[in-house]
């Protein structure tokens, strides 16, 4: 084999690897937490079917609670790896003004697969399909999943965690927000 084609292939693979690395969003991003945060500010209001009989409940009515919106999909390996930690946080803090809502971005035709994934992963917090929440994709734009949006008791987005990093202490972040007035 000639050395030139081999070199071109190696350079192309390196370029692809660098591009993928730079596009990844696996590092948690600490958001501005000042009252006048212009970058993130208040969480956009959405109507989520989590009430009795899947009645819609507005996110704004959950003020006074820390709310975690976890965007995931059945085909997303990192999503499935992050869910057990979130389930543990939910189990520990569900009586401490914490609301966790899983938002599956799977298509509506995949409802059975979503339900079987919920059962397989032991998810006991509410899970809804993004397609059942009007404007969620416009109001919470995202390029990759998993995406966890953590909203404080005042309705301000405090953290936006994209990707999965097992070294992120998500429980510590949430616990600190639960202690705030």
Buried (B, 14 or more C-beta within 10 A) or exposed (E): EEEEEEEEEEEEEEEEEEEEEEEEBBEBEEBBEEEEBEEBBEBBEBBBBBEEEEEBBEBEEBBEBBBBBBBBBBEBEBBBEBBEBBBEBBEEBEEEBBBBBBBBBBEEEBBEBBEEBBEEBEBEBBBBBBBBBEEBBEEBEBEBBBBBBBBBBBBBBBBBBBBBEEEBEBBEBBBEBBEEE
